[in-house]
Amino acid sequence: MKPILKLYRGYANEQELIVMGHVFKPTTTEEYNFQKKKFKNARSIIRLFRIKTQSNADVYLNHCNTKIHTKTLKDGYFKFCVPLDQNNAYGWIDYEVSIIYNNEVISTTESYIRPHKGNLGIISDIDDTFLISHTKSPLKKLYILLFKNIDKRKVYTDVVTHYQALSTAKRENKDEFNVFFYVSSSEWNLYYFIKKFTQIHNLPKAVLLLKDIKTSLKDFLWTGRGDHNHKFEKVKHLLEFYPNLQYILLGDDSQQDAFLYEAICKIFPVTVKAVYIRQTGSVKKEKVITVLKNLETLDVSVCYFKDSSEAIAHSKAIGIIE
């Protein structure tokens, strides 16, 4: 058996590259099978939350003909934040990370995004923003996660059309795409599930920023719940990391997205162009309406919508998409 090296999509600006991943202890447990159904799918999902991480493991980033060394944190997570050559290319760029086990090199390749100048930055929540998850009902959400495999999970009608239009908005060169980030309270355990889901439904390729990994069945029962401050910190970090982008923020009213985005708009009063909040219940929430009215006084365009067709019409009306 060998340790398992998992990489995630990274991101870069003009000066710095950030890439990350996890190292897991050797295991005989098979990879999550996206095609398994019902109880077999449930067993695969539970295994994702029982995997054991490797702390203090040596990890090497191969970058610009240099091997950069770091070690994993207590939870097996590693993150490289390294200076970036000004002459590097733009768009999606491959990178390679390796570990050494019993004198054998184990390497994995992923990609990072370096946005083209003039990009929009689109930051979207996942659960009940584009992936139907029933977050308001924790037991139903857990049931669907366990017993509905990835082929049975659904997106909202027209959400893909909206996101694809945003990905090319304001781009004269249609081969260049606006940078997307999916920020969620889901844990890193579900990274490959979410990545595969977005690929199946042709959602824009994005950097995923998730919550700290969980390694026990008890933690699994609380997946996607608890404190959402990490979402605020990650969104805030992105706006600080890319200060010259204009941002579109998308979320829903099942949790705290509207309130998190209000705080972000107050801190970054010139960079957020629009905020979209999906209505997940039968009626709109008064507190969310109040927040969005307040955002309009900051010259942020807002849309509180039930169907993505409304969001598309709004994006056209304010000139984001054609």
Secondary structure by P-SEA (a helix, b strand, c coil): cbbbbbbccccccccccccccccccccccccccccccaaaaaaaaaaaaabbbbcccbbbbbcccbbbbbbbccccbbbbbbbbbccccccbbbbbbbcccccbbbbbbbcccccccbbbbbbbbccccccccccccaaaaaaaaccccccccccccaaaaaaaaaaaccccccccccbbbbbccccccaaaaaaaaaaaacccbbbbbbccccccaaaaaacccccaaaaaaaaaaaaaacccbbbbbbbcccccaaaaaaaaaaaccccccbbbbbbccccccaaaaaaaaaaaaacbbbbbcccaaaaaaaaaaacccc
